[in-house]
């Protein structure tokens, strides 16, 4: 393996520059390197994670606006309360239900946008004329419930969402 050769060369360089006082068991170093390999993520995954966090924040702000809670002090109170509750083990475990939703945040954001526009705009059902903020919140809760179910089903057989997989394939650069 090319990476194994690189690690051995790095150890060899370290030995020659530091001296004989530098000792490393190459077999253990290679074993640890390969054991940690699955924990590494590409730059694309890191960018998607940041993008997912940004989109989640936007979705939360959308909820605050649609529910009429856009007053900054109320929003700050809600966000602070959520952060404090999240640090409690029971609440943290209850929120584990949302982890598949977060792992495919880009797919869910796009799906939610498409479904929302089909429900509310004139080229779809045109419900914007009839639905007030209560129905908008209930529709949002219904959509998020469907997305959680879909995300849980999808993540049983895949490690990423469908759009995340496409994004990964488009942005993955391998060095040869």
C-alpha positions in Angstrom: 0.0 0.0 0.0 1.2 3.4 -0.9 0.3 4.9 2.5 2.1 2.2 4.3 5.3 3.0 2.3 4.8 6.7 3.1 4.5 6.0 6.8 7.6 3.7 6.8 9.5 6.4 4.9 8.4 9.1 7.5 9.5 6.9 10.4 12.8 6.2 8.6 13.3 10.0 8.1 12.5 10.7 11.7 15.0 8.0 12.9 17.7 9.5 10.7 17.2 13.1 11.7 16.5 12.4 15.5 18.9 9.6 15.9 18.8 6.1 17.5 16.9 7.5 20.6 13.8 7.6 18.4 12.1 4.2 18.5 8.8 3.2 16.9 7.2 -0.2 16.4 6.3 0.1 12.7 3.7 -2.7 12.9 1.8 -1.0 15.7 2.1 2.4 14.0 0.6 0.9 10.8 -2.1 -0.9 12.7 -3.1 2.3 14.5 -3.1 4.2 11.2 -5.4 1.7 9.6 -7.7 1.5 12.7 -8.2 5.2 12.6 -8.7 5.3 8.8 -12.5 4.9 9.1 -12.7 7.9 11.5 -11.2 10.2 8.9 -13.5 12.2 6.7 -12.8 14.0 3.5 -13.0 17.8 3.0 -16.2 17.3 1.2 -17.9 15.7 4.2 -16.6 18.4 6.5 -18.0 21.1 4.1 -21.3 19.2 3.9 -21.4 19.1 7.7 -20.9 22.9 8.0 -23.5 23.4 5.2 -25.9 21.1 7.0 -25.4 23.1 10.3 -26.0 26.3 8.4 -29.1 24.9 6.7 -30.4 23.6 10.1 -30.0 27.0 11.6 -31.9 28.5 8.6 -34.6 26.0 9.1 -34.8 26.9 12.8 -35.0 30.6 11.9 -37.7 29.8 9.4 -39.6 28.0 12.2 -39.2 31.0 14.5 -40.5 33.4 11.8 -43.5 31.1 10.8 -44.5 30.7 14.4 -44.2 34.4 15.0 -41.3 34.0 17.5 -38.8 36.1 15.6 -38.4 38.6 18.5 -34.7 38.4 19.2 -35.1 38.0 23.0 -37.5 35.1 22.6 -35.4 33.5 19.9 -32.3 33.8 22.1 -34.3 32.3 25.0 -35.3 29.3 22.8 -31.9 28.7 21.5 -30.2 29.0 24.9 -32.8 26.7 26.5 -32.3 24.1 23.7 -28.5 24.2 24.2 -28.9 23.7 28.0 -31.4 20.9 27.5 -29.2 19.2 25.0 -26.5 18.8 27.6 -28.8 16.6 29.7 -28.3 12.9 28.9 -32.0 12.1 28.7 -32.7 15.0 26.4 -29.6 14.2 24.3 -30.8 10.6 23.9 -34.3 11.7 22.9 -32.7 13.9 20.2 -30.8 10.9 18.8 -34.0 10.3 16.7 -32.9 13.3 14.6 -29.4 12.1 13.8 -30.3 10.4 10.5 -32.0 13.6 9.5 -28.7 15.5 10.1 -26.6 13.0 8.3 -28.6 13.7 5.1 -29.2 17.4 5.8 -28.7 18.5 2.2 -31.1 15.9 0.8 -33.7 16.8 3.4 -33.3 20.5 2.8 -33.9 20.1 -0.9 -36.8 17.6 -0.4 -38.4 19.9 2.1 -38.1 22.9 -0.2 -39.6 21.0 -3.1 -42.5 19.6 -1.0 -43.1 23.0 0.6 -43.3 24.8 -2.7 -45.6 22.1 -4.1 -47.9 22.5 -1.1 -48.0 26.3 -0.9 -47.3 27.7 -4.4 -49.8 28.0 -7.2 -48.1 25.4 -9.4 -48.9 22.9 -6.7 -51.8 22.9 -4.3 -51.7 26.6 -3.7 -52.4 26.3 0.0 -50.8 29.7 0.8 -54.2 31.2 0.3 -55.9 29.1 2.9 -53.2 28.1 5.5 -52.4 30.4 8.4 -49.4 30.1 10.7 -51.0 27.3 12.7 -51.5 25.2 9.6 -48.0 26.1 8.4 -46.5 24.8 11.6 -48.6 21.7 11.5 -47.6 21.1 7.9 -44.0 21.6 8.9 -44.3 19.1 11.7 -45.9 16.6 9.3 -43.1 17.1 6.8 -40.4 16.7 9.3 -42.0 13.5 10.6 -42.1 12.1 7.1 -38.5 13.2 6.6 -37.3 11.5 9.8 -39.0 8.2 8.8 -37.5 8.5 5.3 -34.1 9.3 6.7 -34.1 6.4 9.2 -35.2 4.0 6.4 -32.5 5.4 4.0 -29.7 5.3 6.5 -30.3 1.6 7.3 -28.8 0.8 3.9 -26.6 3.7 3.0 -23.9 5.7 4.7 -25.0 9.1 3.2 -28.1 10.7 1.8 -28.7 10.5 -2.0 -27.7 14.1 -2.7 -24.8 13.8 -0.3 -23.5 10.8 -2.3 -23.8 12.7 -5.5 -22.0 15.7 -3.9 -19.3 13.4 -2.6 -18.7 11.9 -6.0 -18.6 15.3 -7.7 -16.1 16.8 -5.2 -14.0 13.8 -4.3 -10.5 14.4 -5.6 -7.9 11.6 -5.3 -4.2 12.1 -5.4 -2.1 9.7 -7.4 
